[in-house]
């Protein structure tokens, strides 16, 4: 959805056009207000606005029905009474042509009568469908007399019980485009074979314009799945915790994970629009996220695995407040005051008893800089007598190095994050990794195993 949203609204913006937000609500059994609201929220969050151009396919149900009657009167559509199973059998295969339905020869008057009675609710679900009369021998299976309308006795979230016949997506899509004056209808490559049907339907109807359908490749990311079917399996199978699980590639999941909208827009722009299906490395999205956060995120000091540091020559009970900028390159974001006292926490990974070459952080006898504070030197290491684990560091500090620079010009290579122990706030931190362990889980026979 993100790529499509950015592409559609972006093109409209770049070329002085407008982008419509239309919901396909042609299947009353599957329409849920939750998903409509989620899409609207996602579009707004990405920074786009549809203004007063929000539509539903159901806005055009009456016109769609009238156009269907026009197709019947002109001999381009007929009511078929084959069962769903027989319809599939008559359709043929990619290598074998289909067969004409025995109901294909019904007259226009018969078809209009049946279609009117279908709308009136005289028939059960599945008793009849309205089909386009095109070519059962076409090499394009979408042109083998596709279904245009089916019977569904189910309340619709907008129209209620006013209808019991509903248009198929392929029919409603192109006609709705024409009624709204759409010039370019953009969709993913899976609809490429549907374009012939899109054009055929519009060619048969007195619509105000004939939009152009253009296809682009789907966005596929490594180490995850993108298809709605597979995402639905993950959610309903409780492999993840809902549609906004931070491990999912859904916009709600990415938003909850902390990915800013600017990063997603940047990512979609870098990926671009092609007609070639490929898998984009997740690293690209992570890079865009990192760059966006680098520009916008106020800084904070935190340690995930705290190791206690006691500064032996710092006055007990004393606390001083150090000034720290909220962003190193954006002074307009202001600054904050950091408390500094005798006892601190540093990241456990920032200390090693026996460091290898190239390790520039804290070690016995080594001096490092505490960010925005002082130089400290490790004087003594306290370990657990049973496990041997380091439990505390005894350090000294140089009071002349406040702010992180030494008056005598000496340099240190390591700069550490830290938190004052007396003012530390316990935090819950959730570290999310990739959802799947293989780069292309969609290509696996059993991607959930």
C-alpha positions in Angstrom: 0.0 0.0 0.0 2.8 2.5 0.8 4.3 2.3 -2.6 0.9 2.7 -4.3 -0.1 5.6 -2.0 3.2 7.4 -2.5 3.1 6.8 -6.3 -0.5 7.9 -6.8 -0.5 11.0 -4.6 3.1 11.8 -5.6 2.3 11.8 -9.4 -0.8 13.9 -8.8 1.3 16.4 -6.8 4.1 16.5 -9.3 1.9 17.0 -12.4 -0.7 19.3 -10.9 -3.4 16.7 -10.7 -5.6 15.2 -8.0 -5.7 11.8 -6.5 -8.9 10.0 -5.5 -9.3 7.7 -2.6 -11.8 5.1 -3.5 -12.8 2.0 -1.5 -13.9 -1.1 -3.3 -16.9 -2.2 -1.2 -18.4 -4.5 -3.8 -18.4 -7.5 -1.4 -20.6 -6.8 1.5 -19.5 -9.9 3.4 -15.9 -8.6 3.6 -16.4 -4.9 4.2 -15.2 -3.8 7.6 -15.1 -0.2 8.9 -11.8 -1.0 10.7 -9.9 -1.5 7.5 -11.4 1.7 5.9 -10.3 3.7 8.9 -6.9 2.1 8.9 -6.3 3.0 5.2 -7.4 6.6 5.8 -5.1 6.8 8.8 -2.2 5.4 6.8 -2.7 7.9 3.9 -2.8 10.8 6.3 0.2 9.5 8.3 2.3 9.3 5.1 1.6 13.0 4.6 -1.1 12.9 1.9 -4.6 14.4 1.7 -7.4 13.4 -0.6 -9.5 16.5 0.2 -13.1 16.0 -0.9 -12.2 13.2 -3.2 -13.1 10.2 -1.1 -15.4 7.7 -2.8 -16.8 4.2 -2.5 -17.7 1.9 -5.3 -21.2 1.7 -3.7 -21.6 5.4 -4.6 -22.2 4.2 -8.2 -24.3 1.0 -7.6 -27.3 2.5 -9.4 -25.2 3.6 -12.4 -23.3 0.4 -12.5 -26.6 -1.5 -12.6 -27.9 0.7 -15.4 -24.8 0.2 -17.4 -25.1 -3.6 -16.9 -28.6 -3.3 -18.3 -27.1 -1.5 -21.3 -24.7 -4.3 -21.9 -27.6 -6.8 -21.8 -29.7 -4.7 -24.3 -26.7 -4.5 -26.7 -26.0 -8.2 -26.5 -22.8 -7.8 -24.6 -23.9 -9.5 -21.4 -26.1 -12.5 -20.4 -27.5 -14.2 -17.3 -25.8 -17.5 -16.8 -27.3 -20.2 -14.5 -24.3 -22.6 -14.4 -23.1 -23.6 -11.0 -19.8 -22.3 -9.8 -18.2 -25.7 -10.4 -19.6 -26.0 -13.9 -18.5 -22.4 -14.7 -14.9 -23.3 -13.8 -15.1 -26.5 -16.0 -16.5 -24.6 -19.0 -13.8 -21.9 -18.7 -11.1 -24.1 -20.0 -7.4 -23.8 -19.2 -4.3 -21.9 -20.3 -3.8 -24.5 -23.0 -7.4 -25.4 -23.8 -10.2 -23.0 -25.0 -13.3 -22.7 -22.9 -16.8 -23.8 -24.0 -19.9 -21.6 -24.4 -22.3 -21.7 -21.6 -25.7 -23.3 -22.6 -27.3 -20.1 -21.3 -25.2 -17.9 -23.6 -27.9 -17.8 -26.3 -30.6 -16.3 -24.0 -32.3 -13.3 -25.6 -31.8 -9.8 -24.4 -35.4 -9.8 -23.1 -34.8 -13.0 -21.1 -31.6 -11.7 -19.7 -33.2 -8.3 -18.7 -36.1 -10.1 -17.0 -33.8 -12.4 -15.1 -31.4 -9.6 -14.1 -34.3 -7.5 -12.9 -35.6 -10.4 -10.8 -32.0 -11.0 -9.5 -32.1 -7.5 -8.2 -35.5 -7.9 -6.7 -34.2 -10.8 -4.6 -36.2 -13.6 -6.2 -33.2 -16.0 -6.4 -30.8 -17.5 -3.9 -27.1 -16.8 -3.7 -25.3 -18.6 -6.6 -28.4 -19.3 -8.6 -27.5 -16.9 -11.4 -24.7 -14.5 -12.4 -24.4 -11.8 -15.1 -21.5 -12.5 -17.5 -19.9 -10.5 -20.2 -20.3 -12.0 -23.7 -16.8 -11.8 -25.1 -14.9 -14.9 -26.3 -14.7 -18.3 -24.6 -11.7 -19.2 -26.8 -9.6 -16.1 -25.9 -6.0 -16.9 -24.9 -6.6 -14.4 -22.0 -8.7 -16.2 -19.5 -10.1 -12.9 -18.2 -11.9 -12.4 -21.4 -13.7 -15.8 -21.3 -17.1 -14.4 -20.5 -16.1 -13.0 -17.0 -18.7 -12.6 -14.3 -19.9 -9.0 -13.9 -22.6 -9.4 -11.2 -23.4 -12.1 -8.6 -26.2 -12.5 -6.0 -25.3 -11.9 -2.4 -28.0 -11.6 0.3 -26.0 -9.8 2.9 -26.3 -6.3 4.4 -23.9 -3.7 3.1 -22.3 -1.3 5.6 -23.3 1.7 3.5 -26.4 0.7 1.4 -27.9 -1.7 3.9 -30.3 -4.2 2.4 -31.0 -2.0 -0.7 -29.1 -4.4 -2.9 -28.7 -8.2 -3.2 -26.7 -8.1 -6.5 -23.2 -6.8 -6.4 -20.8 -5.9 -9.2 -17.4 -7.7 -9.5 -14.3 -5.7 -8.9 -13.1 -5.8 -12.5 -16.5 -4.3 -13.6 -16.9 -1.7 -10.8 -13.3 -0.6 -11.0 -13.1 0.6 -14.6 -16.6 2.1 -14.7 -16.0 4.0 -11.4 -12.8 5.3 -12.9 -14.7 6.6 -15.9 -17.5 8.2 -13.8 -14.9 10.0 -11.7 -13.0 11.3 -14.7 -9.8 9.4 -13.9 -7.1 9.8 -16.5 -4.5 7.3 -15.2 -5.5 4.3 -13.1 -2.4 2.8 -11.6 -2.3 -0.8 -10.3 0.2 -3.6 -9.7 1.4 -6.0 -12.4 -1.0 -8.8 -11.3 -3.7 -6.8 -13.1 -1.9 -6.6 -16.4 -3.9 -9.4 -17.9 -7.1 -7.6 -16.6 -6.4 -4.5 -18.7 -8.0 -6.0 -21.8 -11.2 -6.5 -19.8 -10.9 -3.0 -18.4 -10.7 -1.5 -21.9 -13.4 -3.9 -23.3 -16.0 -2.9 -20.7 -15.4 0.8 -21.3 -15.5 0.4 -25.0 -19.0 -1.0 -24.8 -20.5 1.7 -22.5 -21.4 5.4 -23.0 -19.1 6.5 -20.3 -17.8 10.1 -20.1 -14.2 9.2 -20.6 -11.9 6.2 -21.1 -9.1 6.1 -18.4 -5.8 4.4 -19.1 -4.7 1.6 -16.8 -1.0 1.4 -16.2 0.7 -1.4 -14.2 3.8 -1.3 -12.0 5.7 -4.0 -10.1 4.8 -4.9 -6.5 7.1 -4.0 -3.7 8.7 -7.1 -2.2 11.0 -6.9 0.8 13.5 -9.4 2.0 13.0 -11.4 5.2 9.2 -10.8 5.2 6.0 -11.5 3.2 3.9 -8.8 1.5 0.9 -10.5 0.1 -2.4 -9.9 1.9 -3.2 -13.6 2.0 0.1 -14.5 3.8 -0.1 -11.5 6.1 -3.7 -12.6 7.0 -2.4 -16.1 7.7 0.2 -14.7 10.1 -2.4 -12.6 11.9 -5.2 -15.1 12.1 -2.8 -17.9 12.9 -1.5 -15.8 15.9 2.1 -16.0 14.6 2.2 -12.3 15.2 0.2 -10.0 17.5 -2.2 -8.3 15.2 -1.9 -6.2 12.1 0.2 -3.6 13.9 2.8 -6.1 15.1 6.1 -4.2 14.8 7.6 -7.1 13.0 5.1 -6.9 10.1 5.7 -4.8 7.0 2.2 -3.2 7.3 2.2 0.6 7.7 0.6 0.3 11.1 3.3 -2.2 12.1 6.1 0.1 10.8 4.6 3.1 12.5 4.4 1.2 15.8 8.0 0.2 15.4 9.0 3.8 15.2 9.7 4.1 11.4 8.9 7.7 10.5 6.6 8.5 7.5 9.5 10.5 5.9 11.6 7.3 5.8 8.9 5.4 4.0 8.3 8.1 1.4 12.1 8.3 0.8 12.3 4.5 0.5 9.5 4.4 -2.1 11.1 7.2 -4.1 14.5 5.4 -4.0 13.0 2.1 -5.1 11.2 3.8 -7.9 8.6 2.4 -10.3 9.5 -0.5 -12.6 7.7 -3.3 -14.3 10.2 -5.9 -13.2 9.4 -8.0 -10.1 12.3 -8.1 -7.6 13.0 -8.4 -3.9 14.3 -5.2 -2.3 16.8 -5.7 0.5 15.4 -4.8 3.9 18.6 -2.9 4.6 17.5 -0.2 2.2 14.4 0.6 4.3 16.6 0.5 7.5 19.0 2.9 5.9 16.1 5.3 5.0 14.8 5.0 8.6 18.2 5.7 10.1 18.7 8.8 7.9 15.3 10.2 8.7 15.7 9.7 12.4 19.2 11.1 12.3 17.6 14.4 11.0 14.6 14.5 13.3 15.1 12.6 16.5 15.9 14.5 19.7 18.9 12.7 21.4 18.8 10.9 24.8 21.2 8.9 26.8 20.3 5.3 27.7 22.0 2.0 28.6 20.4 -1.3 27.8 22.7 -3.5 29.9 23.9 -1.3 32.7 27.2 -1.7 34.5 27.7 0.4 37.6 30.5 2.9 37.8 31.6 4.6 41.1 33.7 7.7 40.7 35.8 7.5 43.8 37.2 11.1 43.8 33.8 12.7 43.1 32.1 14.3 46.2 29.5 12.0 47.7 26.0 13.5 47.6 26.9 16.1 45.0 24.9 16.5 41.8 25.7 18.9 39.0 23.7 19.5 35.9 25.4 19.4 32.6 24.1 21.1 29.4 23.5 18.7 26.4 22.1 19.7 23.0 19.0 17.8 21.9 20.5 17.4 18.4 24.1 17.8 17.4 23.3 19.6 14.1 20.0 21.3 14.9 20.5 24.0 17.6 16.8 25.1 17.1 15.8 21.9 19.0 17.3 23.4 22.2 19.1 21.6 24.9 18.5 19.6 28.1 20.1 19.3 31.5 21.7 16.0 32.5 22.3 15.1 36.2 25.8 13.9 37.0 26.8 12.3 40.3 29.2 9.9 42.0 27.5 6.8 40.7 26.7 6.1 37.1 25.7 3.4 34.7 27.5 2.7 31.4 26.7 0.1 28.8 28.2 -3.3 29.8 29.5 -3.8 26.3 31.5 -0.6 26.6 33.9 -2.3 29.0 36.3 -5.2 28.5 38.8 -6.7 31.0 41.2 -7.7 28.3 40.3 -5.7 25.2 41.5 -6.6 21.7 43.4 -4.2 19.5 41.0 -1.6 18.1 38.7 -1.6 21.2 38.7 2.1 22.2 36.2 2.0 25.0 36.8 1.5 28.8 39.3 -1.1 30.1 41.5 -1.3 33.3 43.8 1.7 33.4 42.3 3.3 30.3 40.7 6.8 30.1 37.6 7.6 28.1 35.2 10.5 27.7 31.7 10.5 29.2 29.5 12.3 26.6 28.9 15.9 27.6 30.6 15.2 31.0 34.2 14.4 32.0 37.1 12.1 31.3 37.2 9.1 33.6 39.8 6.4 34.1 39.1 2.8 35.3 41.1 2.2 38.5 39.6 -1.0 39.8 37.3 -3.8 38.7 34.9 -5.5 41.1 33.8 -9.0 40.2 31.3 -11.5 41.6 33.3 -14.0 43.6 31.3 -17.0 42.3 30.6 -16.2 38.7 33.5 -13.9 38.0 31.2 -11.5 36.3 32.1 -7.8 36.4 29.7 -6.1 38.8 31.2 -2.7 39.3 33.9 -0.3 38.1 35.8 2.0 40.4 36.9 5.0 38.4 38.4 8.5 38.9 37.5 11.6 37.0 39.4 14.7 35.9 37.4 17.8 37.0 39.3 19.9 34.5 37.7 18.0 31.6 34.1 19.1 32.1 32.4 19.3 28.7 34.6 16.6 27.3 37.9 18.4 26.5 41.2 18.3 28.4 43.0 21.7 28.9 46.4 20.0 28.5 45.3 18.8 25.0 45.4 15.1 25.7 43.1 13.0 23.5 40.9 9.9 24.2 39.5 7.7 21.5 36.4 6.5 23.3 33.2 8.4 24.1 30.6 6.6 26.1 26.9 7.0 26.9 26.0 7.0 30.5 23.1 7.6 32.9 23.3 9.0 36.4 22.3 6.2 38.8 20.4 8.3 41.3 18.2 9.8 38.5 18.0 6.7 36.2 14.5 5.7 35.1 13.8 2.0 34.4 12.7 1.5 30.8 11.3 -1.5 28.9 13.1 -1.8 25.5 11.9 -4.1 22.8 14.4 -5.1 20.2 12.9 -6.4 17.0 14.7 -8.5 14.5 13.6 -9.8 11.1 10.4 -11.8 11.1 11.9 -14.6 9.0 15.3 -16.2 8.9 15.5 -16.6 5.1 15.7 -13.7 2.6 12.7 -14.8 0.5 10.2 -16.6 2.7 7.5 -16.2 0.1 9.6 -18.6 -2.1 9.5 -21.4 0.5 7.0 -24.2 0.1 6.1 -23.9 3.8 7.1 -20.4 4.8 5.6 -20.8 8.3 7.8 -23.7 9.3 
